[in-house]
Amino acid sequence: MSDKKHWITKIVPALAFAAGIIIASVGGIMTISSSLKLVMFDSDPYSYITEESCRYDYSKPVIDGVNAIRNDAEIGKCMIDRRQEEMIRFQKSQQENMIEGVSALIVGGILLLAFRRKK
């Protein structure tokens, strides 16, 4: 019984320390990546905002099976609004990713400190 307990007391701290290294590494990568994306990009690099999505006014009722078509000024305003919404969504998404990364750094750091080998 004591041999089994001795084996467990050696392997559990080593595994916790290794998990701490992995979690802290992933957290650091996520934090750096999200920070750089916020600095480098104004919005999501894969934005699918097109003029076609703003051409028809889906908020008005359909007349004879056709949605009302917006004029050029309304389409321009719609495009600006959609780009602003996309930018806000992208920034919020990256901030959430940064929070998750910092959380992983903290948890990994705690595991590293708690289970480091003492001489």
MIMI-804274 format. One line per field, with one value per atom (N, C-alpha, C): x, y, z; residue in one letter; atom name. Coordinates in Angstrom, 3 decimals. Last residue first. Example, Ala and Ser with C-alpha at 12.3 -4.5 7.8 and 13.67 -1.06 7.14 Angstrom:
2
px = [12.850|13.670|12.900|13.190|12.300|13.200]
py = [-2.250|-1.060|0.030|-5.690|-4.500|-3.300]
pz = [7.080|7.140|7.870|7.800|7.800|7.800]
r = [S|S|S|A|A|A]
a = [N|CA|C|N|CA|C]
//
This chain:
119
px = [13.696|14.995|15.177|10.613|11.367|12.637|9.016|9.858|10.659|5.709|7.104|7.921|3.002|3.576|5.012|2.322|1.919|2.659|3.297|3.813|3.513|1.799|3.264|3.857|-0.812|-0.364|1.162|-0.701|-0.975|-0.519|-0.264|0.731|0.545|-2.675|-1.410|-0.315|-4.422|-4.576|-3.286|-3.356|-3.440|-3.535|-3.616|-2.302|-2.302|-6.390|-5.551|-4.144|-7.065|-7.529|-6.692|-5.943|-5.399|-5.832|-7.629|-6.186|-5.551|-10.139|-9.908|-8.415|-9.608|-9.992|-9.769|-9.137|-8.064|-8.363|-11.674|-10.538|-9.373|-13.063|-13.437|-12.301|-11.768|-11.649|-12.032|-12.618|-11.200|-10.968|-15.385|-14.918|-13.453|-15.329|-15.871|-15.396|-14.268|-13.539|-14.017|-16.323|-14.955|-14.170|-18.513|-18.580|-17.175|-17.558|-17.872|-17.907|-17.342|-16.165|-16.391|-20.021|-19.001|-17.754|-21.195|-21.632|-20.590|-19.850|-19.660|-20.074|-20.840|-19.393|-19.100|-23.574|-23.145|-21.650|-23.487|-23.995|-23.520|-22.496|-21.735|-22.161|-24.602|-23.242|-22.385|-26.729|-26.798|-25.402|-25.853|-26.020|-26.056|-25.934|-24.679|-24.736|-28.679|-27.717|-26.378|-29.713|-30.055|-29.091|-28.650|-28.306|-28.588|-29.833|-28.377|-27.966|-32.872|-32.132|-30.651|-34.086|-33.592|-32.888|-37.023|-35.625|-35.219|-39.135|-38.863|-37.366|-39.600|-39.238|-38.956|-42.330|-41.030|-40.784|-44.932|-43.851|-42.462|-46.524|-46.542|-45.346|-44.504|-45.618|-45.490|-43.621|-43.445|-44.696|-42.960|-43.710|-43.500|-39.596|-40.902|-41.629|-37.219|-38.033|-39.425|-35.712|-36.490|-37.358|-34.921|-35.342|-36.261|-32.081|-33.505|-33.796|-29.324|-30.169|-31.661|-27.629|-28.302|-29.303|-26.522|-27.220|-27.973|-25.231|-26.437|-27.222|-22.920|-23.994|-25.311|-21.732|-21.799|-22.955|-19.707|-20.667|-20.606|-18.106|-18.947|-20.017|-14.743|-16.036|-16.816|-12.301|-13.191|-14.604|-11.004|-10.449|-11.341|-12.983|-12.672|-12.132|-11.423|-12.550|-12.072|-8.944|-10.074|-11.308|-5.991|-7.187|-8.256|-3.880|-3.609|-4.855|-4.933|-4.080|-3.989|-6.389|-7.062|-6.259|-4.353|-5.486|-6.232|-2.728|-2.227|-3.345|-4.472|-3.973|-3.488|-4.808|-5.964|-5.526|-2.132|-2.838|-4.008|-1.639|-0.820|-1.537|-3.616|-3.566|-2.784|-2.974|-4.287|-4.264|-0.379|-0.595|-1.924|-0.957|-0.069|-0.262|-2.605|-3.104|-2.267|-0.783|-1.971|-2.554|1.010|1.455|0.281|-0.605|0.007|0.475|-1.226|-2.292|-1.725|1.365|0.525|-0.531|2.172|2.982|2.135|0.143|0.335|1.135|0.651|-0.611|-0.512|3.090|3.050|1.775|2.144|3.134|3.144|0.485|-0.093|0.852|2.404|1.338|0.697|3.882|4.550|3.525|1.967|2.549|3.246|1.445|0.397|0.999|3.814|3.300|2.279|4.368|5.379|4.778|2.126|2.610|3.722|1.982|0.965|1.463|4.155|4.118|3.152|3.285|4.530|4.578|1.055|0.889|2.128|2.320|1.339|1.147|3.868|4.522|3.588|1.940|2.784|3.532|0.820|0.000|0.862]
py = [21.913|21.257|21.047|21.257|21.974|21.186|21.660|20.801|21.651|22.990|23.001|22.147|23.211|21.875|21.882|25.916|24.980|23.642|27.154|27.539|26.491|25.815|25.813|26.136|26.431|25.041|24.949|29.218|28.676|27.224|29.317|29.853|29.330|28.234|27.545|28.011|30.262|28.887|28.101|32.462|32.491|31.075|31.637|31.986|31.945|31.355|30.163|30.429|34.065|33.097|31.827|35.052|35.507|34.553|33.727|33.511|33.911|34.771|33.335|33.018|37.443|37.092|35.608|37.176|37.646|37.291|36.380|35.464|35.868|38.732|37.503|36.477|40.389|40.679|39.453|39.216|39.172|39.488|39.780|38.398|38.291|42.568|41.873|40.423|43.004|43.468|42.757|41.842|41.333|41.729|43.487|42.051|41.437|45.957|45.794|44.318|45.351|45.761|45.572|44.776|43.744|44.086|47.273|46.117|45.007|48.705|49.072|47.917|47.397|47.366|47.723|48.026|46.632|46.522|50.833|50.252|48.810|50.969|51.576|50.978|49.679|49.121|49.668|51.456|50.072|49.445|53.689|53.772|52.368|52.635|53.133|53.203|52.097|50.994|51.411|54.663|53.714|52.529|55.682|56.317|55.366|54.036|54.018|54.624|52.509|53.348|53.367|49.116|50.375|51.180|47.464|47.694|49.062|45.342|46.702|46.859|42.005|42.945|44.312|40.486|41.129|42.072|39.537|38.568|39.154|41.841|41.027|40.076|42.974|43.374|42.587|42.323|41.919|42.303|44.992|43.823|43.583|45.793|46.192|44.960|44.623|45.082|45.509|44.076|42.969|43.386|45.610|46.020|44.945|44.794|44.612|44.964|45.470|45.950|45.860|44.401|45.647|46.119|42.227|42.000|43.237|43.391|42.604|42.377|44.453|45.376|44.628|42.465|42.845|43.805|41.061|42.144|42.566|39.076|38.763|39.827|38.976|39.637|39.367|37.910|37.140|37.703|39.503|39.434|38.669|41.634|40.253|40.149|44.867|43.957|42.557|45.975|46.801|45.943|44.370|44.347|45.285|44.790|44.731|44.886|44.802|45.899|45.944|42.439|43.709|44.895|40.620|40.751|42.055|40.915|41.313|41.470|39.880|41.260|41.752|37.244|38.152|39.606|36.305|36.257|37.241|36.636|37.346|37.410|34.913|36.329|37.136|32.398|33.014|34.515|32.011|32.065|32.752|31.928|32.950|33.114|29.656|30.964|32.101|27.672|27.938|29.310|27.878|28.093|28.430|27.229|28.559|28.869|24.563|25.563|26.974|23.379|23.357|24.443|23.829|24.324|24.418|22.468|23.904|24.523|19.852|20.490|21.999|19.523|19.455|20.098|19.703|20.672|20.702|17.479|18.802|19.894|15.452|15.651|17.032|15.799|15.931|16.169|15.296|16.638|16.849|12.493|13.532|14.937|10.972|11.185|12.324|10.895|11.374|11.750|9.911|11.220|11.759|7.405|8.426|9.806|6.083|6.253|7.366|6.062|6.749|7.039|4.408|5.794|6.615|2.025|2.619|4.099|1.575|1.733|2.406|1.239|2.421|2.655|-1.196|0.000|1.258]
pz = [-4.063|-3.781|-2.307|-5.571|-4.537|-4.228|-8.603|-7.766|-6.800|-8.627|-9.058|-8.088|-8.082|-8.236|-8.755|-7.824|-6.782|-6.865|-10.137|-8.829|-7.750|-12.120|-12.154|-10.792|-11.348|-11.346|-11.346|-11.721|-10.380|-10.292|-14.484|-13.553|-12.149|-15.440|-15.687|-14.745|-14.545|-14.054|-14.261|-15.986|-14.515|-13.960|-18.662|-18.110|-16.588|-18.799|-18.934|-18.406|-18.531|-17.534|-17.585|-20.863|-19.575|-18.465|-22.714|-22.704|-21.390|-22.106|-21.960|-21.907|-22.759|-21.387|-21.138|-25.496|-24.612|-23.162|-26.374|-26.527|-25.635|-25.808|-25.109|-25.198|-27.635|-26.206|-25.381|-30.012|-29.676|-28.194|-29.864|-29.957|-29.545|-29.903|-28.740|-28.715|-32.465|-31.282|-30.026|-34.043|-34.105|-32.856|-33.394|-33.135|-33.101|-34.328|-32.904|-32.532|-37.066|-36.316|-34.813|-37.697|-37.862|-37.049|-37.247|-36.460|-36.513|-39.245|-37.840|-36.929|-41.497|-41.225|-39.776|-41.296|-41.223|-40.924|-41.641|-40.402|-40.224|-44.265|-43.161|-41.831|-45.621|-45.671|-44.524|-45.090|-44.613|-44.576|-46.493|-45.038|-44.421|-49.122|-48.547|-47.035|-49.353|-49.442|-48.825|-49.229|-48.166|-48.164|-51.591|-50.313|-49.153|-53.583|-53.371|-52.033|-52.214|-53.163|-52.773|-51.893|-51.340|-52.422|-52.729|-53.078|-52.548|-50.882|-51.353|-51.613|-52.133|-51.072|-51.686|-53.701|-53.865|-52.695|-53.634|-53.595|-53.731|-53.483|-54.701|-54.765|-50.984|-51.840|-53.144|-47.663|-49.056|-49.845|-45.321|-45.788|-47.294|-44.278|-44.804|-45.335|-43.652|-42.530|-42.984|-45.829|-45.292|-44.111|-48.569|-47.234|-46.673|-50.508|-50.224|-48.780|-50.380|-51.483|-51.156|-48.560|-48.184|-49.246|-49.744|-48.481|-48.016|-51.912|-52.147|-50.863|-50.908|-51.263|-51.455|-48.154|-49.563|-49.775|-45.815|-46.014|-47.474|-44.742|-45.886|-46.113|-43.656|-43.597|-44.885|-42.628|-43.482|-43.428|-40.797|-42.150|-43.127|-38.854|-39.164|-40.591|-38.750|-38.582|-38.927|-38.653|-38.249|-38.005|-37.430|-38.268|-37.727|-35.568|-37.005|-37.879|-32.954|-33.399|-34.925|-32.820|-32.523|-33.037|-33.397|-34.318|-34.081|-31.118|-32.428|-33.452|-29.149|-29.065|-30.422|-30.012|-29.958|-29.901|-29.745|-31.026|-31.052|-26.990|-27.984|-29.321|-25.920|-25.562|-26.596|-27.025|-27.270|-26.998|-25.997|-27.439|-27.755|-23.245|-23.795|-25.292|-23.123|-22.716|-23.263|-23.907|-24.728|-24.390|-21.719|-23.105|-24.014|-19.539|-19.607|-21.028|-20.213|-20.086|-20.191|-20.175|-21.385|-21.330|-17.531|-18.647|-19.908|-16.156|-15.965|-17.088|-16.918|-17.332|-17.193|-15.587|-17.053|-17.587|-12.934|-13.417|-14.947|-12.867|-12.651|-13.147|-13.229|-14.220|-14.088|-10.864|-12.163|-13.272|-8.866|-9.010|-10.352|-9.582|-9.624|-9.698|-9.163|-10.510|-10.579|-6.391|-7.336|-8.684|-5.178|-4.732|-5.627|-6.428|-6.721|-6.318|-5.197|-6.651|-7.050|-2.537|-2.881|-4.385|-2.753|-2.329|-2.696|-3.456|-4.357|-4.019|-1.206|-2.497|-3.499|0.769|0.843|-0.466|0.000|0.000|0.000]
r = [K|K|K|K|K|K|R|R|R|R|R|R|F|F|F|A|A|A|L|L|L|L|L|L|L|L|L|I|I|I|G|G|G|G|G|G|V|V|V|I|I|I|L|L|L|A|A|A|S|S|S|V|V|V|G|G|G|E|E|E|I|I|I|M|M|M|N|N|N|E|E|E|Q|Q|Q|Q|Q|Q|S|S|S|K|K|K|Q|Q|Q|F|F|F|R|R|R|I|I|I|M|M|M|E|E|E|E|E|E|Q|Q|Q|R|R|R|R|R|R|D|D|D|I|I|I|M|M|M|C|C|C|K|K|K|G|G|G|I|I|I|E|E|E|A|A|A|D|D|D|N|N|N|R|R|R|I|I|I|A|A|A|N|N|N|V|V|V|G|G|G|D|D|D|I|I|I|V|V|V|P|P|P|K|K|K|S|S|S|Y|Y|Y|D|D|D|Y|Y|Y|R|R|R|C|C|C|S|S|S|E|E|E|E|E|E|T|T|T|I|I|I|Y|Y|Y|S|S|S|Y|Y|Y|P|P|P|D|D|D|S|S|S|D|D|D|F|F|F|M|M|M|V|V|V|L|L|L|K|K|K|L|L|L|S|S|S|S|S|S|S|S|S|I|I|I|T|T|T|M|M|M|I|I|I|G|G|G|G|G|G|V|V|V|S|S|S|A|A|A|I|I|I|I|I|I|I|I|I|G|G|G|A|A|A|A|A|A|F|F|F|A|A|A|L|L|L|A|A|A|P|P|P|V|V|V|I|I|I|K|K|K|T|T|T|I|I|I|W|W|W|H|H|H|K|K|K|K|K|K|D|D|D|S|S|S|M|M|M]
a = [N|CA|C|N|CA|C|N|CA|C|N|CA|C|N|CA|C|N|CA|C|N|CA|C|N|CA|C|N|CA|C|N|CA|C|N|CA|C|N|CA|C|N|CA|C|N|CA|C|N|CA|C|N|CA|C|N|CA|C|N|CA|C|N|CA|C|N|CA|C|N|CA|C|N|CA|C|N|CA|C|N|CA|C|N|CA|C|N|CA|C|N|CA|C|N|CA|C|N|CA|C|N|CA|C|N|CA|C|N|CA|C|N|CA|C|N|CA|C|N|CA|C|N|CA|C|N|CA|C|N|CA|C|N|CA|C|N|CA|C|N|CA|C|N|CA|C|N|CA|C|N|CA|C|N|CA|C|N|CA|C|N|CA|C|N|CA|C|N|CA|C|N|CA|C|N|CA|C|N|CA|C|N|CA|C|N|CA|C|N|CA|C|N|CA|C|N|CA|C|N|CA|C|N|CA|C|N|CA|C|N|CA|C|N|CA|C|N|CA|C|N|CA|C|N|CA|C|N|CA|C|N|CA|C|N|CA|C|N|CA|C|N|CA|C|N|CA|C|N|CA|C|N|CA|C|N|CA|C|N|CA|C|N|CA|C|N|CA|C|N|CA|C|N|CA|C|N|CA|C|N|CA|C|N|CA|C|N|CA|C|N|CA|C|N|CA|C|N|CA|C|N|CA|C|N|CA|C|N|CA|C|N|CA|C|N|CA|C|N|CA|C|N|CA|C|N|CA|C|N|CA|C|N|CA|C|N|CA|C|N|CA|C|N|CA|C|N|CA|C|N|CA|C|N|CA|C|N|CA|C|N|CA|C|N|CA|C|N|CA|C|N|CA|C|N|CA|C|N|CA|C|N|CA|C|N|CA|C|N|CA|C|N|CA|C|N|CA|C|N|CA|C|N|CA|C|N|CA|C|N|CA|C|N|CA|C]
//
